[in-house]
Amino acid sequence: MHKAAAAKSETAVDHVAQAVREAVKEGRFAPGERLVVADVAQQYGVSVGPVREAIRRLVGEGVLDFTAHRGATVPAFTERDVRNIFQVREAIEGYAAKLAAENIHRADYAGRMTRLLARLRETVAAEPEVVAEVHQQFHDLLYEIAGNPVIREAAMRLTFPHNRPQFIGLMGRSRVEASLREHELVIDAILAGDALRAERAMRAHLYSGAIAVCEALESSRSGPPDPVREV
């Protein structure tokens, strides 16, 4: 009985954690918004216990912030935050691209990366949610090929906030197209097994990404963004 109750509770925690994770990713919880435990419990039809545990888990993942007086909130990023995060991402993901280039000829990595490049090209004009999903697939494959789980864990904590569809929507269609060209350079270097070029291309991509996100944050305060889709 106790095992069944524990399993049920854990299932509820998983459900709430995943639901809140997706809500933050998709912008349904806004940056700076406070998550009230009772409200979240009512929204997802669970008791407050699993909600508290889910929030603790998400704080540990970096999805939520926690302060003693406010409780759990959705992180709100400043331009300085973005620059700091992307500087670290340049180091981590640049190295991941280097390792991926060194490992690309193992297994079926080259074929999988080539197919993913085609997918990236197909979705360049898609809705922000689809673009974000395919971009995350690229990073997931990159970490897999790099073969270092510590890199993946560190990178995932940093990439989550900036892969959210609302950031892609804010940046607009031109940035999505530029990002595709940057991904093409990274993938071309990886497929060629050129580790140094792959690392440089990934660093350049992230440097451009930091500038684009900062500009999007600034423009979001002064007026509506350009749409991802042309009207």
VOGU-3710 file (C-alpha; in Angstrom, 3 decimals, decimal comma):
1> mhkaaaakse> 0,000/0,000/0,000  2,781/2,367/0,980  4,682/1,569/-2,220  1,581/2,234/-4,307  0,970/5,555/-2,551  4,599/6,577/-3,045  4,443/5,678/-6,727  1,240/7,677/-7,153  2,793/10,680/-5,427  5,900/10,459/-7,594
11> tavdhvaqav> 3,723/10,297/-10,706  1,942/13,479/-9,599  5,285/15,204/-9,000  6,493/14,194/-12,464  3,241/15,407/-14,012  3,369/18,813/-12,348  7,094/19,283/-12,975  6,722/18,533/-16,666  3,596/20,697/-17,002  5,236/23,705/-15,335
21> reavkegrfa> 8,446/23,138/-17,302  6,502/23,280/-20,566  4,437/26,263/-19,403  7,590/28,256/-18,661  9,142/27,181/-21,955  6,086/28,263/-23,935  5,619/31,545/-22,072  2,367/30,655/-20,295  4,144/31,603/-17,063  5,675/35,008/-17,705
31> pgerlvvadv> 9,201/36,069/-16,637  9,061/37,343/-13,071  5,705/35,674/-12,357  5,299/34,141/-8,890  4,004/30,573/-8,677  1,519/30,189/-5,820  1,467/26,570/-4,651  -2,293/26,452/-4,038  -3,049/27,950/-7,448  -0,742/25,524/-9,247
41> aqqygvsvgp> -2,271/22,605/-7,348  -5,766/23,675/-8,402  -4,687/24,253/-11,995  -3,242/20,746/-12,381  -5,696/18,907/-10,135  -3,264/17,668/-7,501  -2,590/18,274/-3,816  -0,060/20,830/-2,626  2,537/18,190/-1,643  3,472/17,154/-5,209
51> vreairrlvg> 3,473/20,813/-6,265  5,999/21,736/-3,569  8,216/18,807/-4,551  7,914/19,664/-8,267  8,886/23,267/-7,538  11,935/22,113/-5,554  12,934/19,952/-8,502  12,508/22,790/-11,007  14,492/25,195/-8,826  17,288/22,631/-8,794
61> egvldftahr> 17,145/22,456/-12,594  17,295/26,224/-12,917  13,838/26,420/-14,492  12,535/28,450/-11,519  14,127/30,854/-9,046  13,407/30,754/-5,324  13,737/33,476/-2,698  12,692/33,342/0,942  10,164/36,168/0,761  8,655/35,587/-2,694
71> gatvpafter> 8,832/31,837/-3,106  9,165/30,355/-6,588  9,253/32,683/-9,584  9,965/32,400/-13,287  13,433/33,817/-14,026  13,423/37,247/-15,651  16,562/37,819/-17,684  18,349/41,120/-18,201  20,752/41,853/-21,038  23,637/41,319/-18,606
81> dvrnifqvre> 22,229/37,906/-17,634  22,031/36,950/-21,303  25,612/38,012/-21,998  26,909/36,120/-18,977  24,998/32,964/-19,885  26,058/33,027/-23,516  29,708/33,551/-22,606  29,615/30,288/-20,666  27,629/28,613/-23,441  30,322/29,589/-25,940
91> aiegyaakla> 32,908/27,708/-23,908  30,772/24,637/-23,195  29,051/24,211/-26,537  32,104/25,238/-28,523  33,939/22,374/-26,857  30,973/20,060/-27,491  31,154/20,910/-31,218  34,881/20,183/-31,173  34,306/16,761/-29,602  31,446/16,049/-32,009
101> aenihradya> 33,734/16,712/-34,979  36,286/14,303/-33,524  33,613/11,609/-33,015  31,438/12,171/-36,098  32,676/9,132/-38,003  31,612/6,720/-35,280  28,323/4,816/-35,530  25,726/6,548/-37,766  26,382/10,018/-36,419  27,097/11,577/-39,818
111> grmtrllarl> 23,847/10,280/-41,266  21,814/11,478/-38,299  23,420/14,921/-38,379  22,787/15,210/-42,117  19,128/14,308/-41,665  18,800/16,831/-38,862  20,288/19,546/-41,073  17,555/18,815/-43,609  14,989/19,117/-40,823  16,427/22,475/-39,763
121> retvaaepev> 16,095/23,742/-43,327  12,511/22,493/-43,596  11,383/24,298/-40,442  13,071/27,670/-40,955  9,691/29,289/-41,744  7,719/27,255/-39,206  6,030/28,468/-36,031  8,344/29,349/-33,124  7,376/26,208/-31,184  8,500/23,981/-34,071
131> vaevhqqfhd> 11,713/25,929/-34,641  12,563/25,678/-30,918  11,903/21,933/-30,902  14,153/21,223/-33,899  16,909/23,462/-32,554  16,793/21,499/-29,305  17,031/18,258/-31,299  20,232/19,588/-32,857  21,732/20,363/-29,459  20,644/16,984/-28,070
141> llyeiagnpv> 22,375/15,209/-30,962  25,453/17,403/-30,567  25,791/16,432/-26,898  25,253/12,764/-27,738  27,984/12,783/-30,374  30,317/14,715/-28,077  29,978/11,771/-25,707  30,430/13,697/-22,463  27,356/13,621/-20,187  28,778/16,346/-17,934
151> ireaamrltf> 28,841/18,749/-20,897  25,239/17,896/-21,689  24,094/18,450/-18,105  25,863/21,816/-17,865  24,664/22,970/-21,285  21,044/21,979/-20,694  20,872/24,182/-17,603  22,006/27,144/-19,686  20,184/26,540/-22,961  16,694/25,984/-21,534
161> phnrpqfigl> 15,695/29,635/-21,037  16,860/30,780/-24,463  15,301/27,981/-26,480  11,833/29,102/-25,462  9,534/29,789/-28,391  8,702/33,291/-27,208  12,349/34,305/-27,618  12,300/33,011/-31,171  9,071/34,906/-31,772  10,621/38,088/-30,389
171> mgrsrveasl> 13,738/37,765/-32,523  11,773/37,391/-35,753  12,117/35,634/-39,075  15,412/37,242/-40,124  17,185/35,892/-37,035  15,797/32,408/-37,608  17,188/32,479/-41,143  20,564/33,768/-39,922  20,614/31,070/-37,253  20,051/28,429/-39,925
181> rehelvidai> 23,085/29,656/-41,863  25,145/29,535/-38,660  23,967/25,996/-37,924  24,925/25,004/-41,459  28,486/26,221/-40,849  28,704/24,301/-37,572  27,317/21,108/-39,079  29,528/21,374/-42,177  32,610/21,576/-39,961  31,452/18,676/-37,792
191> lagdalraer> 30,708/16,472/-40,805  34,162/17,308/-42,197  35,738/16,248/-38,915  37,312/19,692/-38,561  37,290/20,136/-34,781  38,848/23,607/-34,676  36,491/25,015/-37,318  33,480/23,422/-35,608  34,390/25,012/-32,281  34,896/28,429/-33,869
201> amrahlysga> 31,626/28,206/-35,809  29,667/27,263/-32,692  31,220/30,084/-30,703  30,376/32,554/-33,472  26,802/31,245/-33,583  26,342/31,750/-29,849  27,939/35,199/-29,937  25,421/36,222/-32,606  22,645/34,606/-30,610  23,495/36,651/-27,521
211> iavcealess> 23,310/39,871/-29,529  19,971/38,834/-31,043  18,415/37,955/-27,681  19,574/41,225/-26,118  18,149/43,192/-29,032  14,883/41,267/-28,751  14,626/42,026/-25,036  15,235/45,705/-25,708  12,727/45,894/-28,568  10,078/44,047/-26,542
221> rsgppdpvre> 10,071/46,963/-24,109  9,601/49,574/-26,826  7,263/48,001/-29,365  5,930/44,857/-31,051  8,443/42,448/-32,652  8,618/41,502/-36,305  6,629/38,329/-36,912  8,373/35,052/-37,614  6,009/34,443/-40,496  5,626/36,939/-43,292
231> v> 2,058/38,220/-43,620
//
